[in-house]
Amino acid sequence: MQKILSKLYRISPAISLLSLPVGYAVIRPTGLGLYAFLGGWYLLQRSCARGAMFRNSTGLKIALSGKVVMVTGGNTGLGYETCLELCRMGAHVILACRDLSKGRSAVQKIQSKVPNGKITLMQLDLASRRSIENFVQEYKQMSLPSLDILVNNAGVMMCPYETTAEGWETQFGTNHLGHYLLTHLLLPELLRSSAPRVVNVSSGANQSMTPTKEAPIDIEAYAKVAPGAYDSRYSYGVSKLCNAMHARELSRLNPTLTAVSLHPGVVLTELGRYFAFNMTHPWIGWVLQKTLLPLFLKYPNEGCQTTLHCCINEVKKGGYYADCAISSRVHPTLLDDARCADLTALSKRLLKL
Ligand SMILES: NC(=O)c1ccc[n+]([C@@H]2O[C@H](COP(=O)([O-])OP(=O)(O)OC[C@H]3O[C@@H](n4cnc5c(N)ncnc54)[C@H](OP(=O)(O)O)[C@@H]3O)[C@@H](O)[C@H]2O)c1
């Protein structure tokens, strides 16, 4: 059933666009008003666009009270919604973000909605090794009993060529290496939990934006790609593939830890800030965001549903999820344990761990 539903979610924009003229042609002779028809179509389209919604199978409050959950990039978009929902469920949420002033306003918004929520704001720049190490040290000094769930959510997409503090291409350095180092340093804290989880927010781009599906990908080439050879789409796709491979490897190497990765769907957030039209003609992005896109994309709260599913419900160790269900739409490299082990070796070598 879930397979059928996820197929429907994928083709829903096409179905819904086709249904518009066909539906109107059918309904017109009945005398139903155009507005009534459009209203009905809008509701149908929105319910398709939002995708599957998380349903917990364990009793929300009980499931998360007393648990410590850390979310990177928690100040906006999917990360913010994830923090809000986890806070509502009674978790102690560590909101990690690089800009403390943005973080403070996110925390204020969450506290106004969940007055008794437990939330701690911490500064973390995943593009800087020093920041990650300071962050982990500060976290350890809080002496919390354990870290139960780590949500590696922060991400940057298709930015112009730039590098992290250590000289790695920014998307690879932030999305993969930054989260790899963070997880590595937090592993002892995670392993103290009775049921630790790591949830890597990957992307469907892991499948579609890599050079070819069968040819092996030279991941190392993306870490220090030269500006002239930089393709922002491929680099994003590779960094997101690494997120998924990292989760699979973590599960394989740590029998007591459950790590999974996921595609949240295509969601209306600030992730598209580097799209060409947003940079050259910001008004085009604004008009699209206010008119067409809300019909076909998920809202942030809808986009965080698969993350919540992966944090709370029964999941398959190392699995890749979309629309709150396991997904088989993955790049073949992800299913190759030897390649996942190679990525671990490469990440350790690059990070000198
Ligand atoms: N939106 C989608 O359609 C979509 C689809 C597939 C996958 N995803 C994935 O979902 C995740 C969340 O994205 P989103 O859509 O919520 O995007 P977003 O609204 O742009 O949020 C991204 C978050 O990551 C943070 N971040 C970026 N660089 C960072 C760094 N160096 N150190 C620490 N934090 C950093 C941002 O901080 P600032 O606010 O300071 O910039 C922000 O909090 C990403 O991993 C993305 O790849 C999103």
The ligand as a MOL file (V3000), in Angstrom:
LIG
                    3D

  0  0  0     0  0            999 V3000
M  V30 BEGIN CTAB
M  V30 COUNTS 48 52 0 0 0
M  V30 BEGIN ATOM
M  V30 1 N 13.8470 21.8420 0.9200 0
M  V30 2 C 13.9120 20.7880 0.1240 0
M  V30 3 O 13.1670 20.6940 -0.8690 0
M  V30 4 C 14.8680 19.6670 0.4060 0
M  V30 5 C 14.8450 18.5470 -0.4400 0
M  V30 6 C 15.7390 17.5120 -0.1880 0
M  V30 7 C 16.6130 17.5910 0.8720 0
M  V30 8 N 16.6230 18.6860 1.6860 0 CHG=1
M  V30 9 C 17.6090 18.7320 2.7870 0
M  V30 10 O 16.9330 19.1290 3.9740 0
M  V30 11 C 17.8660 19.7580 4.8550 0
M  V30 12 C 17.2360 21.0340 5.4180 0
M  V30 13 O 17.0600 21.9470 4.3500 0
M  V30 14 P 15.9360 23.0800 4.3290 0
M  V30 15 O 15.1130 22.8160 3.1210 0
M  V30 16 O 15.2940 23.2210 5.6400 0 CHG=-1
M  V30 17 O 16.8640 24.3380 3.9740 0
M  V30 18 P 17.0650 25.7540 4.6840 0
M  V30 19 O 15.7370 26.3400 5.0060 0
M  V30 20 O 17.9810 26.5030 3.7900 0
M  V30 21 O 17.8100 25.3840 6.0470 0
M  V30 22 C 19.1370 24.9320 6.0290 0
M  V30 23 C 19.7100 25.0460 7.4270 0
M  V30 24 O 21.0680 24.6130 7.3750 0
M  V30 25 C 21.8610 25.6240 8.0050 0
M  V30 26 N 23.2430 25.6320 7.5520 0
M  V30 27 C 23.7170 25.8660 6.3070 0
M  V30 28 N 25.0650 25.8750 6.3170 0
M  V30 29 C 25.4380 25.6310 7.6040 0
M  V30 30 C 26.6800 25.5370 8.2740 0
M  V30 31 N 27.8420 25.7280 7.6380 0
M  V30 32 N 26.7060 25.2780 9.5920 0
M  V30 33 C 25.5540 25.1180 10.2700 0
M  V30 34 N 24.3290 25.2120 9.7120 0
M  V30 35 C 24.2880 25.4730 8.3870 0
M  V30 36 C 21.1450 26.9180 7.6790 0
M  V30 37 O 21.5990 27.9730 8.5220 0
M  V30 38 P 21.3600 29.5260 8.1160 0
M  V30 39 O 19.9220 29.8170 8.3440 0
M  V30 40 O 22.2800 30.2670 9.0060 0
M  V30 41 O 21.7330 29.6370 6.6640 0
M  V30 42 C 19.7220 26.4830 7.9470 0
M  V30 43 O 19.4730 26.4690 9.3270 0
M  V30 44 C 19.1240 19.9890 4.0380 0
M  V30 45 O 20.0940 19.0260 4.3970 0
M  V30 46 C 18.6820 19.7710 2.6020 0
M  V30 47 O 19.7460 19.2870 1.8000 0
M  V30 48 C 15.7600 19.7230 1.4810 0
M  V30 END ATOM
M  V30 BEGIN BOND
M  V30 1 1 1 2
M  V30 2 2 2 3
M  V30 3 1 2 4
M  V30 4 1 4 5
M  V30 5 2 4 48
M  V30 6 2 5 6
M  V30 7 1 6 7
M  V30 8 2 7 8
M  V30 9 1 8 9
M  V30 10 1 8 48
M  V30 11 1 9 10
M  V30 12 1 9 46
M  V30 13 1 10 11
M  V30 14 1 11 12
M  V30 15 1 11 44
M  V30 16 1 12 13
M  V30 17 1 13 14
M  V30 18 2 14 15
M  V30 19 1 14 16
M  V30 20 1 14 17
M  V30 21 1 17 18
M  V30 22 2 18 19
M  V30 23 1 18 20
M  V30 24 1 18 21
M  V30 25 1 21 22
M  V30 26 1 22 23
M  V30 27 1 23 24
M  V30 28 1 23 42
M  V30 29 1 24 25
M  V30 30 1 25 26
M  V30 31 1 25 36
M  V30 32 1 26 27
M  V30 33 1 26 35
M  V30 34 2 27 28
M  V30 35 1 28 29
M  V30 36 1 29 30
M  V30 37 2 29 35
M  V30 38 1 30 31
M  V30 39 2 30 32
M  V30 40 1 32 33
M  V30 41 2 33 34
M  V30 42 1 34 35
M  V30 43 1 36 37
M  V30 44 1 36 42
M  V30 45 1 37 38
M  V30 46 2 38 39
M  V30 47 1 38 40
M  V30 48 1 38 41
M  V30 49 1 42 43
M  V30 50 1 44 45
M  V30 51 1 44 46
M  V30 52 1 46 47
M  V30 END BOND
M  V30 END CTAB
M  END
